[in-house]
Amino acid sequence: MKNFDYLHHRKKRPNIMNGNISSLLNFLDKSPMSFNAVDTISKTLDRAGFTALKAADEWNIEPGGRYYVTKNGSAIFAFIIGTGDPDAGFRIISAHSDSPGFRIKPNAAMKSPGGVVKLNTEVYGGPILYTWFDRPLSVAGRVLMRGSDPFNPVTKIVKVERPLLTIPHLAIHFNRQVNDGNKLSRQKDMLPVLGIVKSELEADNLLMRSLDIDPAEVVGMELGLYDTTPAMTLGADNEFITSGRIDDLSMVHAAMTALLAEAATPCAATRVMAIFDNEETGSGTKQGAASPVLRDILWRITSLLAPTSSQAFYRAVARSFMVSADNAHAVHPNYVEKQDPTNHPSLGGGPVIKINANCKYMTDGDSAAVFAEVCRQAAVPFQYFVNHSDVAGGSTLGNILTSQIDLRGVDMGAAMWAMHSCRETASTIDHCHITRAFTTFYTL
Ligand code: ZN
């Protein structure tokens, strides 16, 4: 029987593990922090013939040209200029590069009895705290090194590959009620241990030594924790994906794959992929959706395509459409009662159009109809999410962005379980459906 199962899986695996899914798993593993995600995306765009632009430089753009610009190293905006008529507008897919987790505080080393060094951390966004216990964690993000110009330190993107830390849970013998609900302190219960040392000096340098960096050269850092367990598929027929950061890196990956798939096909509209940072903390930073960063990029593109028209930007925006892509809650087999009685997004049921009567989503009847039609043209199923009326639910960056740009658009995403867990679960086939829908959106 064991042999049979093994052969069964071996036979099934190639069908599900197509190039798109293995590419997604690889992208998730390479992108533990927004800085790493943007670095990975930049390298992929470089290989696909995109030209990197800098906000501080003069831009020269041409119809059909492929470009990208980054912001803070943690947000990225890629675009393929349309055939040259700014009135064709923009086709935008937006998503976010950040995920809830833990950031390492300055002066993080804390020496405990027995020489054990733990790190002082701060919670980022809204993670499900207890999913982070007893995992092989490591460190990633960016370190700023001293350069010749004090205003421009040298950025080093780091990702320690080997497991370096763990957050050990208290043994059940010290808290027999642990399985009856266990309130956690972010400052006391959630600190990861890094190693055992003999001296204070050794404790302070332990993290830098683990990063293979000379502490004397370091002038700043933004580092976070990540689970080193790789992203993988699971399920009887590999129908599920399990990984950290599926929210929202799976949507980032689908948008990037769609943008590259038909990059050489001429399109009248300018196709844009807008990946913002800090959605999980409210989007209120210079690289978040509440900032003018995307509006300025669209304005700059339009003014270069139509230098003599003072109204070209407004015409282009009025003819644009945005897909705000962020994951949605699938009906959970153990908590069916949490979902709306008549709308149950399922894993494998296709892209989810998110609707809220109190306008937490940018979706309205008009934009939902547009996206449903895109799905029909792409020959993929689609479904609707609305909250159970006694549940408050979440929000995303679509509406925040419309406070900066007068855009028409829809909020949608892939259905998933355990949103904001250290490991979330989504569907393999949905990722293929959504990639196909995005590709159609960029080519219609
Ligand atoms: Zn999200």
Boltz pocket constraint, residues with backbone or C-beta under 6 A from the ligand:
constraints:
  - pocket:
      binder: B
      contacts: [[A, 96], [A, 98], [A, 247], [A, 248], [A, 279], [A, 326], [A, 327]]
      max_distance: 6.0
